[in-house]
């Protein structure tokens, strides 16, 4: 990101009253934390995607061969 945009946002925020500046900062913190969590999840899914696909194929095969049994949710 260009520093011009950061400077622009900073100037915009400085034009706001202090109470609104705090609200904007709090919102930005929450937003950035959410983005970071999403990045972590995407990374985790990307790392495990091939294994998940392989396991799903195996499960489908076992179901087709009659080797699978319905899950008993009462045993969880």
N, C-alpha and C positions, 0 to 999 in steps of 0.2 A: 504494500500500500504506500502510496506517495505521502511524504510528510506534509504536502500541501493540504491534503484532505484532513489530516489530523489537526493542522493549524486552523483550518476552517471550522471544524467541529469545536475546537477549543474556544475560538472567538465567539461562536454562536452560543456556547454554554456560558461564557463570561458575560454575555449580554442579558442573561436571565437573572432573576432574583436568587439569592442564596438558597432559599427553600426549594425552588425548582431545580437548581443545579444539583442539589442532593438527590432529588427524585430521579433526575436523569442518570446520575452516576449509579444509584442503586439499580435502576433498570438495566443499565449497560453491564454492570457486574453480573446480574442474574442471566442476562442474555449470553454473555461470554461464557459463563459457567455451563450453560445449557449446550452451547456449541462445542465446548471441550468434551462434555459427556458424550455427545453424539459422535464426535471424532473417535473417542475411545471405543464405543460400540461398533462403529464401522470397521475400525482396525481389527477388533476381536472377531467380527463376522468374517472379514476377509482372510484372516489367519486360519480360521476353522471351516471355511466354506466347503473345501474339497472333502474334508472328513465328514461333514454333515451330509453332503450329497451321497457319499459312499454308504453311510449308515442308512439313509433313506432308501437307497436302492436295495440294500440288503434286507431291510424290513419288508419292502414290497415283494421281494423274491420269497422270503419266508412265508408271507401271507399267501402268495400264489401257490406255494408248495404245501400249504396246510400245516406248516410248522408253528404258526403263531396262534396264540390264544387271546381272547378278549381280555382287556385289563379289568381286574376286579378293584373298583375304586374304594370298596370297603376295606381293603387290605392296606391302603395307603396310610 
